[in-house]
Amino acid sequence: MYFTHADEVWAEHPTLRALALTVGGLTSARTDEGQLAELAERIDRRQNQMAEAEMPEIAAWREAFSRMGLKPTQYRCASEALLRRYRKDKSLPRFHPVVDYLNHVSMAYAIPIAVFDTARIGAGITVRPATGAESYETFQGETENPGPGEIVFGDPDGHAHSRRWTFRQSARSAVSKESEAALIVVEAHHVTASGDLAEMETELKTGLAALGVTLGSSTLVSESHRLFEF
């Protein structure tokens, strides 16, 4: 299987950097409340220091959304949406031990993290402009077709696993209690993205192992190293 970004994405977003990794044994995952509490403290400290729009990681994603012709206050990257919700309620709904952990890491770093059930993404994912023929499954049970040119996580079977890049993930590949393995993707555009993603790689490996899952392979993605095969 594979994960990659299309040439068109690199041409429009040359500062993009990404981290991709895989995990297995998800049915054995357990919640680590101490881990979540430590991450929550980090999130609180950061939110006390600045608003989401002032965070460099989110400001860079807002610029990327503007380049795509989207209003960044209407369509927010996943990490900004999580942080804004957390600032209001100081909690998030629980979905799955791995998803809950990744949501907290995403907020702590203010960087979007996507996680896909690998049994539901065909041969792999390419982040690319949509043709307009892809099908996207909402969490309300509806099917949508992304507009031509919209950036999606697309598989070779015609499924879009996101809308507007990191705005909203598809229900089709969401991790559930039945999921066995997952692909995790972290993407950033800010100046220190390469160093921050390397730090996140270490943190994620340690944190995921503590949940009782099996770590697979991982790689840092850049324009000169685009393809992750697993």
C-alpha positions as CSV (number, residue, x, y, z in Angstrom):
1,M,0.0,0.0,0.0
2,Y,1.1,3.6,-0.4
3,F,0.6,7.2,0.6
4,T,1.8,10.2,-1.5
5,H,0.9,13.7,-2.7
6,A,0.3,14.6,-6.3
7,D,2.6,16.9,-8.3
8,E,-0.1,19.5,-8.4
9,V,-0.1,19.7,-4.6
10,W,3.6,20.1,-4.4
11,A,3.6,22.8,-7.1
12,E,1.0,24.9,-5.2
13,H,2.3,24.1,-1.7
14,P,6.1,23.7,-1.8
15,T,6.5,24.3,2.0
16,L,4.3,21.2,2.7
17,R,5.9,18.6,5.0
18,A,4.3,15.4,6.3
19,L,4.7,12.5,8.5
20,A,3.1,9.1,7.7
21,L,3.1,6.0,9.9
22,T,1.2,2.8,10.4
23,V,-0.1,0.9,13.4
24,G,-1.7,-2.5,13.9
25,G,-3.5,-4.4,16.6
26,L,-6.1,-1.6,17.1
27,T,-8.6,-4.0,18.6
28,S,-6.2,-4.3,21.6
29,A,-5.9,-0.5,22.1
30,R,-6.6,0.8,25.5
31,T,-7.0,4.4,26.8
32,D,-4.2,5.9,28.8
33,E,-5.9,8.6,31.0
34,G,-2.7,9.9,32.4
35,Q,-1.4,10.4,28.8
36,L,-4.5,12.4,27.9
37,A,-4.3,14.5,31.0
38,E,-0.7,15.4,30.3
39,L,-1.6,16.4,26.8
40,A,-4.6,18.4,28.0
41,E,-2.3,20.4,30.3
42,R,-0.1,21.2,27.3
43,I,-3.1,22.3,25.3
44,D,-4.4,24.5,28.1
45,R,-1.0,26.2,28.4
46,R,-0.8,26.9,24.7
47,Q,-4.4,28.2,24.5
48,N,-3.7,30.5,27.5
49,Q,-0.8,32.0,25.5
50,M,-2.5,32.8,22.2
51,A,-5.6,32.4,20.1
52,E,-5.8,29.7,17.5
53,A,-5.4,32.1,14.6
54,E,-2.1,33.3,16.1
55,M,-0.5,29.9,16.2
56,P,2.1,29.6,13.4
57,E,0.9,26.1,12.5
58,I,-2.7,27.2,12.0
59,A,-1.8,30.5,10.4
60,A,0.1,28.5,7.7
61,W,-2.9,26.2,7.1
62,R,-5.1,29.3,6.8
63,E,-2.7,30.6,4.1
64,A,-2.9,27.2,2.3
65,F,-6.7,27.3,2.4
66,S,-6.7,30.8,1.0
67,R,-4.4,29.6,-1.9
68,M,-7.1,26.9,-2.6
69,G,-9.7,29.7,-2.9
70,L,-11.4,28.8,0.5
71,K,-12.3,31.2,3.2
72,P,-10.2,30.0,6.2
73,T,-12.7,31.2,8.7
74,Q,-15.4,29.1,7.0
75,Y,-13.3,26.0,6.3
76,R,-10.9,25.3,9.1
77,C,-8.2,22.7,9.2
78,A,-8.9,19.8,11.5
79,S,-6.5,20.9,14.3
80,E,-8.0,24.4,14.5
81,A,-11.5,23.0,14.6
82,L,-10.6,20.7,17.5
83,L,-8.9,23.5,19.4
84,R,-11.8,25.9,19.0
85,R,-14.2,23.2,20.2
86,Y,-11.9,22.3,23.1
87,R,-11.5,25.9,24.2
88,K,-15.2,26.2,24.5
89,D,-16.0,22.9,26.3
90,K,-12.6,21.8,27.7
91,S,-13.4,18.3,26.5
92,L,-14.0,16.2,23.4
93,P,-16.3,13.2,22.7
94,R,-14.5,9.8,23.0
95,F,-14.4,7.7,19.9
96,H,-11.6,5.2,20.1
97,P,-8.4,5.0,22.2
98,V,-6.2,5.7,19.2
99,V,-8.4,8.5,17.8
100,D,-8.8,10.2,21.1
101,Y,-5.0,10.2,21.7
102,L,-4.3,11.5,18.2
103,N,-6.9,14.3,18.6
104,H,-5.0,15.4,21.8
105,V,-1.6,15.3,20.1
106,S,-3.1,17.2,17.2
107,M,-4.3,20.0,19.5
108,A,-1.0,20.0,21.5
109,Y,1.0,20.7,18.3
110,A,-1.8,22.6,16.5
111,I,-1.2,20.3,13.5
112,P,-3.9,18.3,11.7
113,I,-3.6,14.5,12.1
114,A,-5.7,12.1,9.9
115,V,-6.1,8.4,10.7
116,F,-7.5,5.9,8.2
117,D,-8.7,2.3,8.5
118,T,-6.3,0.6,6.0
119,A,-8.9,-2.0,5.1
120,R,-11.1,0.9,3.7
121,I,-8.6,2.8,1.5
122,G,-8.0,0.4,-1.4
123,A,-4.4,0.2,-2.5
124,G,-3.5,3.5,-0.9
125,I,-4.1,7.3,-0.8
126,T,-2.9,10.2,-3.0
127,V,-3.5,13.7,-1.8
128,R,-4.6,15.3,-5.1
129,P,-7.1,17.5,-6.9
130,A,-10.5,15.8,-7.3
131,T,-11.9,14.9,-10.7
132,G,-15.4,15.5,-9.4
133,A,-16.4,11.9,-9.9
134,E,-15.2,10.7,-6.5
135,S,-17.7,9.6,-3.8
136,Y,-17.4,11.0,-0.3
137,E,-19.4,9.5,2.6
138,T,-20.6,11.8,5.4
139,F,-21.1,10.7,9.0
140,Q,-24.8,11.4,8.4
141,G,-25.0,8.6,5.8
142,E,-25.0,10.8,2.8
143,T,-22.8,10.6,-0.3
144,E,-21.2,13.8,-1.8
145,N,-19.1,14.5,-4.8
146,P,-16.2,16.9,-4.3
147,G,-15.9,19.6,-6.8
148,P,-13.3,19.3,-9.6
149,G,-10.0,20.6,-8.4
150,E,-10.8,20.3,-4.7
151,I,-7.9,18.7,-2.8
152,V,-8.9,15.3,-1.4
153,F,-7.4,12.2,0.0
154,G,-8.2,9.9,-2.9
155,D,-7.9,6.2,-3.4
156,P,-7.7,4.4,-6.8
157,D,-11.2,3.0,-6.4
158,G,-12.9,6.5,-6.7
159,H,-13.4,7.2,-3.0
160,A,-12.5,10.6,-1.4
161,H,-11.5,10.1,2.2
162,S,-11.6,13.9,2.9
163,R,-13.1,17.1,1.8
164,R,-11.1,20.3,1.3
165,W,-7.9,18.5,2.2
166,T,-7.8,18.6,6.0
167,F,-11.2,20.1,6.6
168,R,-13.4,17.0,7.1
169,Q,-12.7,13.2,6.9
170,S,-14.9,10.7,5.4
171,A,-16.9,8.2,7.4
172,R,-15.9,5.4,5.0
173,S,-12.4,5.1,6.4
174,A,-12.9,6.3,10.0
175,V,-11.3,4.0,12.6
176,S,-13.9,2.0,14.6
177,K,-13.8,-0.7,17.2
178,E,-13.7,-3.3,14.4
179,S,-10.6,-1.7,12.8
180,E,-7.4,-3.8,12.8
181,A,-4.8,-1.4,11.3
182,A,-4.5,2.3,10.4
183,L,-2.5,4.8,8.4
184,I,-1.8,8.0,10.3
185,V,-0.9,11.2,8.3
186,V,0.3,14.5,9.8
187,E,0.7,17.5,7.5
188,A,2.1,21.0,8.1
189,H,3.2,24.1,6.2
190,H,4.8,26.4,8.8
191,V,8.5,27.3,8.9
192,T,9.6,24.8,11.6
193,A,7.4,22.0,10.2
194,S,10.3,19.6,9.5
195,G,11.6,19.8,13.0
196,D,8.2,19.7,14.6
197,L,7.1,16.6,12.6
198,A,10.4,14.8,13.6
199,E,9.5,15.5,17.2
200,M,6.0,14.3,16.7
201,E,7.2,11.1,15.1
202,T,9.1,10.3,18.4
203,E,6.1,11.3,20.5
204,L,3.6,9.3,18.5
205,K,5.7,6.2,18.6
206,T,6.0,6.4,22.3
207,G,2.4,7.3,22.9
208,L,0.9,4.8,20.6
209,A,3.0,2.0,22.0
210,A,1.6,2.9,25.5
211,L,-1.9,2.2,24.1
212,G,-1.0,-1.4,23.4
213,V,-1.0,-1.2,19.6
214,T,1.7,-2.5,17.3
215,L,3.9,0.1,15.6
216,G,4.6,-0.3,11.9
217,S,6.8,1.8,9.6
218,S,7.0,5.5,9.4
219,T,8.6,8.2,7.3
220,L,8.9,12.0,7.0
221,V,7.5,13.2,3.7
222,S,8.9,16.1,1.7
223,E,9.1,17.1,-2.0
224,S,12.3,15.1,-2.4
225,H,10.9,12.1,-0.6
226,R,7.2,11.8,-1.6
227,L,6.2,8.1,-1.4
228,F,5.5,6.1,1.7
229,E,5.0,2.4,1.0
230,F,3.8,0.1,3.7
